[in-house]
């Protein structure tokens, strides 16, 4: 942390950040309530994770104890959520972890985390859009007997261009340009459908549970097969520790996998500036959505592993296949439809998060300021939204993103570490700030959050760390070539008007 205007660790005060939100050209409309934020959180969290990862983790890693893996991941996210809640209510400015780091650690760390979030949200939006396209094509083939031309089905299906993923991102871009309140209303409808499908799984599945499927609840430990070299978890290469499948440690191995299912709750923090009463509503939205989704995840896992023996579960569509295994095709079809509809909001809210981070970085001068101008009518960052939406639509259309999806996970965990560290630092440097929500037991909770996030990061493949490192290195180069000179804090150091 530094007050030197030429230092890459110069900080932007909380007061400066809040003043920037009042500039007419760069102001966002405050239209969101605690309910809207909770819906956003549930909308982005309930997605591919609950419909896919449940089966993979149960079949390969933890058996019926996958329910405990969801609890472990939920606790890791809850520790981070407590830190996010303090920052979002204290610094109610667009940008999430980027803005928090700028106020506490310094400009270069803030740039790095912003660069990281741009990657996380962009890849997340594209990956989910491609997944949605696959679900819809499957439903059309199964129920209507109609197939998309192979050339327009995307690289994963042997084609060239994924037309449906491309069009979905463009449609969501248009919705976000019109306003976050409209996107909140659409999200509320789709979330209602998703939650109904999840509750349908829980309630209907209760009638098909067989107690024998829970035995053993924690299967005996087995060494992981394969995965040597750069594909091995980093913790194995560094310390010789070899993660196991099943057993007690298998629960934690599965937790590093099902963590994907929780990615997105931090997106709620990016909407702080558009919230009517952020001091009160941000903690409610962040913590409320996380609690709801954790309870739903655990309940679904317990039901599904009770319906079908874990070793026989489908790694691609476990919920739908579990109902097929008990001769209930109606429920299987309803779940597939719910999954396809639900992925729409996941893409939209990830895109919302990315545009807000990009907008905040642009308003600070670290990216071209032209992208921080808001629409005169809708008060949305329409230029940034149109640019990013167009780029992501092309990425979703042309790219197979299976490998790059792991970068979304490591990027999120890295953001968790930075936010937790920022809470500790800002408590020391700015004890005078009014905090309507205070993370309990500081610095214990932030330290636990950092330790838990780092442990899950270490369980990711070494090759994921290499890709992440390359992206971060490119970001540092961009900062020193452009952002350090163009930053508004740098202009202050040159006696320019702020």
C-alpha positions as CSV (number, residue, x, y, z in Angstrom):
1,X,0.0,0.0,0.0
2,X,1.4,3.4,-1.0
3,X,0.3,7.0,-1.3
4,X,3.1,7.8,-3.8
5,X,1.3,8.7,-7.0
6,X,4.1,7.0,-9.1
7,X,4.0,3.8,-7.2
8,X,2.3,0.7,-8.7
9,X,0.9,0.1,-5.2
10,X,-0.8,3.4,-4.9
11,X,-4.3,3.1,-3.5
12,X,-7.6,4.7,-4.4
13,X,-9.4,5.8,-1.3
14,X,-12.9,4.6,-0.6
15,X,-14.1,8.2,-0.7
16,X,-12.6,8.6,-4.2
17,X,-14.3,5.4,-5.4
18,X,-17.7,6.6,-4.2
19,X,-17.3,10.1,-5.7
20,X,-16.6,8.5,-9.1
21,X,-20.0,6.9,-9.0
22,X,-21.7,10.3,-8.8
23,X,-20.2,11.6,-12.1
24,X,-23.3,11.9,-14.5
25,X,-21.5,10.4,-17.5
26,X,-20.2,7.4,-15.6
27,X,-23.1,6.7,-13.2
28,X,-25.1,3.5,-13.0
29,X,-28.8,3.4,-12.2
30,X,-29.6,2.2,-8.7
31,X,-32.5,-0.2,-9.2
32,X,-31.7,-3.5,-7.4
33,X,-33.1,-4.8,-4.1
34,X,-31.9,-7.5,-1.7
35,X,-34.4,-9.8,-3.4
36,X,-32.9,-9.0,-6.9
37,X,-29.4,-9.7,-5.6
38,X,-30.5,-13.0,-4.0
39,X,-32.1,-14.0,-7.3
40,X,-29.0,-13.1,-9.2
41,X,-26.9,-15.2,-6.8
42,X,-29.2,-18.2,-7.1
43,X,-29.5,-17.7,-10.8
44,X,-25.8,-17.9,-11.5
45,X,-24.9,-20.6,-8.9
46,X,-27.5,-23.1,-9.9
47,X,-26.3,-24.2,-13.3
48,X,-24.1,-26.9,-14.8
49,X,-22.8,-27.8,-11.3
50,X,-25.9,-29.3,-9.9
51,X,-27.0,-30.9,-13.1
52,X,-23.6,-32.5,-14.0
53,X,-21.0,-32.4,-11.3
54,X,-23.1,-34.4,-8.8
55,X,-22.7,-37.5,-10.9
56,X,-19.0,-37.1,-11.7
57,X,-18.0,-36.5,-8.1
58,X,-20.2,-39.3,-6.7
59,X,-19.1,-41.8,-9.3
60,X,-15.4,-41.0,-9.3
61,X,-14.5,-39.4,-6.0
62,X,-16.7,-39.6,-3.0
63,X,-19.8,-41.8,-3.5
64,X,-22.9,-40.8,-1.4
65,X,-20.5,-38.7,0.7
66,X,-20.5,-36.2,-2.2
67,X,-23.1,-34.4,-0.1
68,X,-20.4,-33.7,2.5
69,X,-18.1,-32.4,-0.4
70,X,-20.8,-29.8,-1.2
71,X,-20.8,-28.8,2.4
72,X,-17.0,-28.4,2.4
73,X,-17.1,-26.3,-0.8
74,X,-20.0,-24.3,0.7
75,X,-17.9,-23.6,3.8
76,X,-15.0,-22.4,1.7
77,X,-17.4,-20.1,-0.2
78,X,-19.0,-18.9,3.0
79,X,-15.7,-17.8,4.4
80,X,-15.0,-15.8,1.3
81,X,-18.6,-14.5,1.3
82,X,-18.2,-13.0,4.7
83,X,-15.2,-11.0,3.4
84,X,-17.1,-10.0,0.2
85,X,-20.1,-8.9,2.3
86,X,-17.9,-6.5,4.3
87,X,-16.3,-5.0,1.3
88,X,-19.5,-4.7,-0.8
89,X,-21.3,-2.9,1.9
90,X,-18.3,-0.6,2.8
91,X,-17.3,0.1,-0.8
92,X,-20.5,0.0,-2.8
93,X,-18.8,0.4,-6.2
94,X,-18.9,-1.6,-9.4
95,X,-16.0,-4.0,-9.9
96,X,-16.1,-6.5,-7.0
97,X,-12.7,-7.8,-6.0
98,X,-11.0,-5.3,-8.3
99,X,-12.4,-2.3,-6.5
100,X,-11.8,-3.9,-3.1
101,X,-8.1,-4.5,-3.9
102,X,-7.7,-1.0,-5.3
103,X,-8.9,0.4,-1.9
104,X,-6.8,-1.8,0.3
105,X,-3.7,-3.4,-1.4
106,X,-2.9,-1.1,-4.3
107,X,-3.3,-0.4,-8.1
108,X,-1.1,-3.2,-9.5
109,X,-2.8,-6.0,-7.4
110,X,-6.1,-4.4,-8.3
111,X,-5.2,-4.5,-12.0
112,X,-4.1,-8.2,-11.7
113,X,-7.3,-9.2,-10.0
114,X,-9.4,-7.2,-12.5
115,X,-7.4,-8.9,-15.4
116,X,-8.1,-12.2,-13.7
117,X,-11.9,-11.5,-13.3
118,X,-12.1,-10.5,-17.0
119,X,-10.8,-13.9,-17.9
120,X,-12.9,-15.7,-15.4
121,X,-16.2,-14.1,-16.4
122,X,-15.5,-14.2,-20.2
123,X,-14.6,-17.9,-20.2
124,X,-17.4,-18.7,-17.8
125,X,-20.0,-16.9,-20.1
126,X,-18.7,-18.7,-23.2
127,X,-18.4,-22.1,-21.6
128,X,-22.0,-22.0,-20.2
129,X,-23.3,-20.7,-23.6
130,X,-21.7,-23.6,-25.4
131,X,-23.2,-26.0,-22.7
132,X,-26.6,-24.4,-23.2
133,X,-26.4,-24.9,-27.0
134,X,-25.6,-28.6,-26.4
135,X,-28.6,-29.1,-24.1
136,X,-31.0,-27.4,-26.6
137,X,-29.7,-29.4,-29.5
138,X,-30.1,-32.6,-27.5
139,X,-33.7,-31.6,-26.6
140,X,-34.6,-30.8,-30.2
141,X,-33.2,-34.1,-31.3
142,X,-34.9,-36.1,-28.6
143,X,-38.3,-34.4,-28.6
144,X,-38.7,-33.0,-32.1
145,X,-36.5,-35.2,-34.2
146,X,-34.7,-32.1,-35.6
147,X,-31.0,-31.6,-35.8
148,X,-28.9,-28.5,-36.3
149,X,-26.6,-28.7,-39.4
150,X,-23.3,-30.1,-38.2
151,X,-21.4,-27.1,-39.5
152,X,-23.4,-24.8,-37.2
153,X,-23.2,-27.1,-34.1
154,X,-19.8,-26.0,-32.9
155,X,-16.4,-27.6,-32.6
156,X,-17.4,-29.9,-29.8
157,X,-20.0,-31.5,-32.1
158,X,-17.6,-31.8,-35.0
159,X,-18.8,-28.5,-36.7
160,X,-17.2,-25.2,-37.4
161,X,-19.4,-22.6,-35.7
162,X,-21.8,-22.8,-32.8
163,X,-24.7,-20.6,-34.0
164,X,-26.9,-21.1,-31.0
165,X,-24.2,-20.2,-28.5
166,X,-23.3,-17.1,-30.6
167,X,-27.0,-15.9,-30.8
168,X,-27.5,-16.5,-27.1
169,X,-24.7,-14.2,-26.0
170,X,-25.8,-11.5,-28.5
171,X,-29.4,-11.7,-27.1
172,X,-28.1,-11.5,-23.5
173,X,-25.9,-8.5,-24.5
174,X,-29.0,-6.6,-25.8
175,X,-30.9,-7.4,-22.5
176,X,-28.0,-6.0,-20.4
177,X,-27.7,-2.9,-22.5
178,X,-31.4,-2.1,-21.8
179,X,-30.9,-2.4,-18.0
180,X,-30.1,-4.5,-15.0
181,X,-33.7,-4.3,-13.7
182,X,-35.0,-5.9,-16.9
183,X,-32.3,-8.6,-16.6
184,X,-33.3,-9.1,-12.9
185,X,-36.9,-9.7,-14.0
186,X,-36.0,-12.2,-16.6
187,X,-33.6,-13.9,-14.2
188,X,-36.4,-14.1,-11.6
189,X,-38.6,-16.0,-14.0
190,X,-35.9,-18.4,-15.1
191,X,-34.7,-18.9,-11.5
192,X,-38.2,-19.8,-10.5
193,X,-38.2,-22.5,-13.2
194,X,-34.7,-23.8,-12.1
195,X,-35.7,-23.9,-8.4
196,X,-38.9,-25.7,-9.3
197,X,-37.0,-28.4,-11.2
198,X,-34.5,-28.8,-8.3
199,X,-37.4,-29.1,-5.8
200,X,-39.1,-31.6,-8.2
201,X,-35.9,-33.7,-8.1
202,X,-35.9,-33.6,-4.3
203,X,-39.6,-34.3,-3.6
204,X,-40.2,-36.8,-6.4
205,X,-36.9,-38.6,-5.8
206,X,-37.7,-39.2,-2.2
207,X,-40.2,-41.9,-3.3
208,X,-37.5,-43.8,-5.1
209,X,-34.7,-43.9,-2.6
210,X,-33.2,-47.3,-1.7
211,X,-31.3,-47.4,1.6
212,X,-28.9,-50.0,0.2
213,X,-27.5,-47.3,-2.2
214,X,-26.1,-45.4,0.8
215,X,-23.9,-48.4,1.8
216,X,-21.1,-47.6,2.2
217,X,-21.8,-43.9,2.6
218,X,-18.0,-43.2,2.5
219,X,-16.5,-45.9,0.2
220,X,-13.0,-47.2,1.0
221,X,-10.1,-45.0,-0.2
222,X,-8.5,-45.8,-3.5
223,X,-5.4,-44.1,-5.1
224,X,-6.2,-41.9,-8.1
225,X,-5.3,-43.5,-11.4
226,X,-3.2,-41.8,-14.1
227,X,-2.8,-38.1,-14.0
228,X,1.0,-37.8,-14.0
229,X,3.2,-34.9,-15.1
230,X,1.6,-31.6,-15.8
231,X,-1.9,-33.1,-15.5
232,X,-1.3,-34.1,-11.9
233,X,-2.5,-31.8,-9.1
234,X,0.1,-29.1,-8.2
235,X,0.0,-30.3,-4.5
236,X,1.3,-33.7,-5.7
237,X,4.2,-32.3,-7.7
238,X,5.2,-29.9,-4.9
239,X,4.8,-32.1,-1.8
240,X,4.5,-35.6,-3.1
241,X,1.0,-35.8,-1.5
242,X,-1.3,-37.9,-3.8
243,X,-5.0,-37.1,-3.5
244,X,-7.2,-40.2,-3.2
245,X,-10.6,-41.1,-4.5
246,X,-13.2,-42.1,-1.9
247,X,-12.4,-42.4,1.8
248,X,-12.2,-39.3,4.0
249,X,-9.7,-37.5,1.7
250,X,-11.9,-38.3,-1.3
251,X,-14.5,-36.0,0.2
252,X,-12.0,-33.2,-0.1
253,X,-10.8,-34.3,-3.6
254,X,-14.5,-34.1,-4.7
255,X,-14.8,-30.7,-3.0
256,X,-12.2,-29.3,-5.3
257,X,-14.3,-30.6,-8.2
258,X,-17.8,-29.6,-7.0
259,X,-16.4,-26.1,-6.2
260,X,-17.3,-25.3,-9.8
261,X,-20.9,-25.6,-8.7
262,X,-20.6,-22.5,-6.5
263,X,-18.7,-20.3,-8.9
264,X,-20.6,-17.1,-9.4
265,X,-21.9,-16.0,-6.0
266,X,-19.1,-13.3,-6.1
267,X,-20.8,-11.9,-9.2
268,X,-23.4,-10.4,-6.8
269,X,-20.7,-8.1,-5.5
270,X,-20.2,-6.6,-9.0
271,X,-23.7,-5.1,-8.8
272,X,-23.1,-3.1,-5.6
273,X,-23.2,0.2,-7.4
274,X,-26.6,-0.6,-8.9
275,X,-28.2,-1.5,-5.5
276,X,-30.6,0.8,-3.8
277,X,-29.3,0.2,-0.3
278,X,-26.0,-1.7,-0.7
279,X,-25.0,-1.4,3.0
280,X,-28.0,-3.5,4.0
281,X,-28.8,-5.5,0.9
282,X,-25.4,-6.7,-0.4
283,X,-24.6,-8.9,2.6
284,X,-28.2,-10.3,2.4
285,X,-27.9,-11.0,-1.3
286,X,-24.4,-12.6,-1.1
287,X,-25.0,-14.8,2.0
288,X,-28.6,-15.6,1.3
289,X,-28.0,-16.9,-2.2
290,X,-25.1,-19.0,-1.0
291,X,-27.1,-20.5,1.9
292,X,-30.0,-21.4,-0.4
293,X,-27.9,-23.0,-3.0
294,X,-25.8,-25.0,-0.5
295,X,-29.0,-26.5,1.1
296,X,-30.4,-27.4,-2.4
297,X,-27.1,-29.0,-3.5
298,X,-26.9,-31.2,-0.4
299,X,-30.5,-32.2,-0.6
300,X,-30.3,-33.1,-4.3
301,X,-27.1,-35.1,-3.8
302,X,-28.6,-37.1,-0.9
303,X,-31.7,-37.9,-3.0
304,X,-29.9,-38.8,-6.2
305,X,-27.3,-41.0,-4.6
306,X,-30.2,-42.8,-2.8
307,X,-32.0,-43.4,-6.1
308,X,-29.1,-44.9,-8.0
309,X,-25.9,-46.6,-6.8
310,X,-23.1,-44.2,-7.0
311,X,-20.9,-46.4,-9.3
312,X,-23.7,-46.5,-11.9
313,X,-24.4,-42.8,-12.0
314,X,-24.1,-40.9,-15.3
315,X,-21.1,-38.6,-15.6
316,X,-23.0,-36.3,-18.0
317,X,-26.7,-36.1,-16.9
318,X,-26.9,-37.7,-13.4
319,X,-30.2,-36.2,-12.3
320,X,-32.0,-37.1,-15.5
321,X,-30.5,-40.6,-15.7
322,X,-31.3,-41.3,-12.1
323,X,-35.0,-40.9,-12.9
324,X,-34.6,-43.0,-16.1
325,X,-33.1,-45.8,-13.9
326,X,-36.4,-45.9,-11.9
327,X,-38.5,-45.7,-15.1
328,X,-39.6,-42.1,-14.7
329,X,-39.0,-40.6,-18.2
330,X,-41.3,-37.6,-17.5
331,X,-39.2,-36.3,-14.7
332,X,-36.1,-37.0,-16.8
333,X,-37.3,-34.8,-19.6
334,X,-38.4,-32.0,-17.2
335,X,-35.0,-32.0,-15.6
336,X,-33.2,-31.7,-19.0
337,X,-35.6,-28.8,-20.0
338,X,-34.9,-27.1,-16.6
339,X,-31.2,-27.4,-17.1
340,X,-31.3,-25.9,-20.6
341,X,-33.5,-22.9,-19.4
342,X,-31.4,-22.4,-16.3
343,X,-28.1,-22.0,-18.1
344,X,-29.5,-18.9,-19.8
345,X,-29.3,-16.9,-16.5
346,X,-25.9,-18.3,-15.7
347,X,-24.5,-16.8,-18.9
348,X,-26.3,-13.5,-18.5
349,X,-25.1,-12.9,-14.9
350,X,-21.5,-13.9,-15.7
351,X,-21.6,-11.4,-18.6
352,X,-23.1,-8.8,-16.3
353,X,-20.2,-9.3,-13.9
354,X,-17.6,-9.0,-16.6
355,X,-19.0,-5.8,-18.0
356,X,-19.1,-4.2,-14.5
357,X,-15.4,-5.1,-13.8
358,X,-14.4,-3.8,-17.2
359,X,-16.5,-0.6,-16.6
360,X,-14.8,0.0,-13.3
361,X,-11.3,-0.5,-14.7
362,X,-12.1,1.9,-17.6
363,X,-13.5,4.5,-15.2
364,X,-10.2,4.4,-13.3
365,X,-8.3,4.9,-16.5
366,X,-6.6,1.5,-16.5
367,X,-8.5,0.7,-19.7
368,X,-9.6,3.3,-22.2
369,X,-12.1,5.7,-20.6
370,X,-14.4,5.6,-23.6
371,X,-15.8,2.3,-22.2
372,X,-16.9,3.8,-18.9
373,X,-19.5,6.2,-20.5
374,X,-23.0,5.0,-19.6
375,X,-26.1,5.1,-21.8
376,X,-28.0,8.4,-21.5
377,X,-31.3,6.6,-21.1
378,X,-30.6,3.2,-19.6
379,X,-27.6,4.3,-17.4
380,X,-25.8,1.1,-18.3
381,X,-22.2,0.7,-19.5
382,X,-23.4,0.0,-23.0
383,X,-20.1,0.5,-24.9
384,X,-18.3,-2.0,-22.7
385,X,-21.3,-4.4,-22.8
386,X,-21.5,-4.3,-26.6
387,X,-17.7,-4.8,-27.0
388,X,-17.4,-7.7,-24.5
389,X,-20.7,-9.3,-25.7
390,X,-19.5,-9.3,-29.3
391,X,-16.1,-10.7,-28.4
392,X,-17.5,-13.5,-26.2
393,X,-20.2,-14.4,-28.8
394,X,-17.4,-15.0,-31.3
395,X,-15.4,-17.0,-28.7
396,X,-18.5,-19.1,-27.9
397,X,-19.2,-19.7,-31.6
398,X,-15.8,-20.8,-32.7
399,X,-14.0,-22.3,-29.7
400,X,-14.1,-25.6,-27.8
401,X,-13.5,-24.5,-24.2
402,X,-13.3,-27.7,-22.3
403,X,-9.7,-27.3,-21.1
404,X,-10.0,-23.5,-20.5
405,X,-12.9,-24.1,-18.2
406,X,-10.5,-25.0,-15.4
407,X,-9.1,-21.4,-15.6
408,X,-12.5,-20.2,-14.3
409,X,-12.0,-22.1,-11.1
410,X,-8.5,-21.0,-10.4
411,X,-9.4,-17.4,-11.2
412,X,-12.3,-17.4,-8.7
413,X,-10.2,-18.9,-5.9
414,X,-7.4,-16.3,-6.6
415,X,-10.0,-13.5,-6.2
416,X,-11.1,-15.1,-2.9
417,X,-7.6,-14.9,-1.6
418,X,-7.2,-11.2,-2.6
419,X,-10.5,-10.1,-1.1
420,X,-9.7,-11.9,2.2
421,X,-6.3,-10.2,2.4
422,X,-7.9,-6.9,1.6
423,X,-10.2,-7.1,4.5
424,X,-7.3,-7.6,6.9
425,X,-5.3,-4.7,5.4
426,X,-8.2,-2.2,5.3
427,X,-9.1,-2.9,8.9
428,X,-5.6,-1.9,9.8
429,X,-5.2,1.1,7.4
430,X,-8.8,2.5,7.6
431,X,-10.3,1.6,11.0
432,X,-12.3,4.8,10.8
433,X,-14.5,3.6,7.9
434,X,-18.1,2.9,8.7
435,X,-18.8,-0.8,8.1
436,X,-22.5,-1.7,8.1
437,X,-21.5,-5.3,7.9
438,X,-18.3,-6.6,9.6
439,X,-16.7,-9.9,8.9
440,X,-16.6,-11.7,12.3
441,X,-13.3,-12.8,14.0
442,X,-10.9,-10.8,11.8
443,X,-8.2,-11.8,11.0
444,X,-9.1,-15.5,11.8
445,X,-12.0,-15.7,9.2
446,X,-10.0,-14.1,6.4
447,X,-6.9,-16.2,7.1
448,X,-9.1,-19.4,7.1
449,X,-10.6,-18.2,3.8
450,X,-7.2,-17.7,2.2
451,X,-5.9,-21.1,3.5
452,X,-9.0,-23.0,2.2
453,X,-8.9,-21.3,-1.2
454,X,-5.2,-22.0,-1.6
455,X,-5.8,-25.6,-0.7
456,X,-8.4,-26.0,-3.4
457,X,-6.1,-24.2,-5.9
458,X,-3.3,-26.6,-5.1
459,X,-5.6,-29.5,-6.0
460,X,-5.9,-28.2,-9.6
461,X,-3.7,-29.6,-12.3
462,X,-0.3,-28.0,-12.8
463,X,-1.0,-27.2,-16.4
464,X,-3.9,-25.0,-15.2
465,X,-1.5,-23.1,-13.1
466,X,0.8,-22.6,-16.1
467,X,-2.0,-21.2,-18.3
468,X,-3.1,-19.0,-15.4
469,X,0.5,-17.7,-14.9
470,X,0.8,-16.9,-18.6
471,X,-2.4,-14.9,-18.6
472,X,-1.3,-13.0,-15.4
473,X,2.1,-12.2,-17.0
474,X,0.4,-10.8,-20.1
475,X,-1.7,-8.6,-17.7
476,X,1.3,-7.3,-15.9
477,X,2.9,-6.3,-19.3
478,X,-0.3,-4.5,-20.3
479,X,-0.4,-2.6,-17.0
480,X,3.1,-1.3,-17.3
481,X,2.7,-0.4,-21.0
482,X,-0.7,1.3,-20.7
483,X,-2.5,1.3,-17.3
484,X,0.3,2.7,-15.1
485,X,0.6,5.8,-17.2
486,X,-3.1,6.3,-18.1
487,X,-4.4,5.6,-14.6
488,X,-6.4,8.5,-13.1
489,X,-4.3,8.3,-10.0
490,X,-1.2,8.8,-12.2
491,X,-2.9,11.9,-13.6
492,X,-3.4,13.2,-10.1
493,X,0.4,12.8,-9.6
494,X,0.8,15.0,-12.7
495,X,-1.5,17.6,-11.2
496,X,-4.2,16.9,-13.6
497,X,-7.9,17.2,-12.6
498,X,-9.4,14.2,-11.0
